[in-house]
């Protein structure tokens, strides 16, 4: 404490001994030091402290970011910054931030991590019902995380319930999904169908009619539909939207030279999802596949009876025979033919893809400014030696001709991307060309003089402070240069310090002078007794004292001490 008091007294004494100019200069120097230190600190904060995004700039949900902020706040780390869906922290303290998030279990979890943790936390002492509920809860959490990863979903909540009916092992299931969309837009019909389909396929034997979807933007609930006709209708709408988007994209690419064109497309599809045809035809004439012929010929002969019976009368001797009828003979022929025939047939099977584009119509709107540019370009080609500003105002006939030519060119370009129709009469035009008035957008209001001045002052106050200090320093130096020296400002030296001449006409300084030093006088020598005499006028006294101090400082100090004591 004594040292501080001593330092304060020294500073007070130092300030008290300064003149006005020195005090102003000291204040300016102190202000310069403080301003420079502020600049250094600001530059260190803005440049030296580099930051980086967590996990390379990965986006997180609001729930995950809230958990991270709570973990970092509990660890006392406050140098982070939340930028949109990302978080940023200093690169030098990266290890400390990662450790805080790991200790608090606030790190983002990948999809499917809840099921992995449920498998790891299994216990053989758990009942089957508890295990099923645990796995179902983990599955629901993974499904919620998957829904939050959709680009149009901000938050998702899934509730599941089931109930057994009677003695049957099957259970009745019901699921409700609460969705908070991103931004201020509500869910579209296609997005709702995608969510319901995802929920239905995630649970076994879950009909779409038992799924309720709630949009928090509108507060409306939508229930799934199990009707096959509804699924076919959705497929029709998806196919129609796909063809319209493709046709619109091609049309805009072809019409980029016409400026900001507006294109609308309507596509008509065949309402047949798929068609399969099978036809069986029989030939009029049968076809022989096997033929066989069998022929049989029989010949028989019978002798007439005669003579006595026995061997002797018939074989041993010739006997007379009586003439009678000859022997009887017969011949029989048989022929059999067998033939197998089949009737020929033809089977024709064909399958065609349904939902084919049957007709497409395109409506194109050309900006009115294009006609003016086209007229000016045409006029300049006809008058190359004149300036565009000399062009006269376009007439209605000129604009009408340009409209006709533009419409024909647009139709020729778009006919190439339209499917050819079946032969027949088409009463409706497939390409329609109109125009719209494209007014220039109003310019934003210019900022007022006060706003501009405040903004400029907020950006340049540091430079202004430095210029102010420099200007004050220059003014102070100028005042210092104009200040007269002390000899001219204090005429006491000229008056001889108001010492009476009759009391100090002669001063004996013999005892104060060295032997080898010469006498100090005003040019007049004494009587030779070694007495040094000089007058006590202002200029001569100052010169004499100066020579005395240079020659013998001790003598000068003794003389001054004696003068002060006598006074």
Buried (B, 14 or more C-beta within 10 A) or exposed (E): EEEEEEEEEEEEEEEEEEEEEBEBBEEBEEBBEEBEEEEEEEEEEEEEEEBEBBEEEEBBBEEBBEBBBEBBEEBEBEBBEEEEEBBBBBEEBEEBBBEBBEEBEBBBBEEEBBBEEBEEEEEEEEEEEEBEEBBBEBBBBBBBBBBBEBEBBBBBBBEBEBEEEEEEEEEBBBBBBBBBBEEEEBBEEEBBBBBBBBBBEBBEEBBBEBBBBBBBEEEEEBEBBEEEEEBBEBEBBEBBEEBBEEBBEBBEEBBEEBEEBBBEBEBEBBEEEEEEEEEEEEEEEEEEEEEEEEEEEEEEEEEEEEEEEEEEEEEEEEEEEEEEEEEEEEEEEEEEEEEEEEEEEEEEEEEEEBBEBEBBBBBBBBBBBBBBEBBBEBBBEEEEEEEEEEBEEBEEEBBEBBBEEBBEBBBEBBEEBBEEEEEEEEEEEBBBBEBEEBEEEEEEEEEEEEEEEEEEEEEEEEEEBBEEBEEBBEEBEEEEEEEEEEEEEEEEBEEBEEEEEEEEEEBEBEEBBEEEBEBBBEEEEEEEEEBBBBBBBBEBBBBBBEBBBEBBEEBBEEBEEEEEEEE
